Amino acid sequence: MPAVELTDTPRPGCPHCHGTGAVEQDSAAGVPITAYCDCWRPERAWLLAYVPRWIARRWLGWTDRPYFTDAPPF
């Protein structure tokens, strides 16, 4: 169901992540570990209102069909 949701974004002037919201750390095995920065919490979101389907289709371009497919065109 289409909805309007207000979400948190990373702080653009953050000195730790430089606005990306994540900080990469090197581990002992040489594989980078990505951790969220303190300036951003992606789980924080508020649902403001559900949008009726006819409004979402007409003005927001929403569709029930998937946008992309892995089926070949031939």
C-alpha positions in Angstrom: 0.0 0.0 0.0 1.5 3.4 -0.9 2.2 5.7 2.0 4.0 8.9 2.9 6.8 8.3 5.3 9.1 10.7 7.0 12.6 9.3 7.5 15.9 10.4 9.1 18.9 11.3 6.9 22.6 11.5 7.8 23.8 15.0 8.8 25.7 16.5 5.9 28.3 18.2 8.0 29.3 15.2 10.2 33.1 15.1 10.7 33.1 11.3 11.1 31.1 10.0 8.1 31.1 13.2 5.9 27.4 12.9 5.2 27.3 9.3 4.1 25.8 7.9 7.3 28.3 5.0 7.5 31.9 4.6 8.7 34.1 1.8 7.3 36.5 0.2 9.6 39.3 -2.3 8.8 39.1 -5.7 10.5 41.9 -8.0 11.4 41.0 -10.3 8.5 41.3 -7.4 5.9 37.6 -7.3 5.2 36.1 -3.8 5.7 33.3 -3.6 8.3 30.6 -0.9 7.8 29.0 0.6 10.9 26.4 3.3 11.1 27.5 6.7 12.3 26.0 8.3 15.4 24.5 11.1 13.4 22.1 8.8 11.6 19.6 6.1 12.7 18.0 4.4 9.7 15.4 2.6 11.8 13.9 5.9 12.8 10.9 6.6 10.6 7.4 7.9 11.0 4.4 6.9 8.9 2.5 10.1 8.2 -0.5 8.9 6.1 -1.6 6.2 3.7 -2.2 7.5 0.2 -5.2 6.1 -1.7 -4.1 4.0 -4.7 -5.8 6.2 -7.3 -3.9 9.3 -6.1 -0.6 7.3 -6.0 -1.1 6.0 -9.5 -2.2 9.3 -11.0 0.2 11.9 -9.3 3.0 9.8 -7.8 3.5 7.3 -10.6 3.1 4.3 -8.3 2.3 0.9 -9.8 1.6 -2.6 -8.5 4.0 -4.1 -11.1 7.7 -4.3 -10.4 9.8 -1.7 -12.2 12.6 -4.1 -13.2 12.7 -7.7 -14.3 15.5 -10.2 -15.0 13.6 -11.8 -17.9 15.4 -11.4 -21.2 13.5 -9.2 -23.8 13.5 -11.9 -26.5 
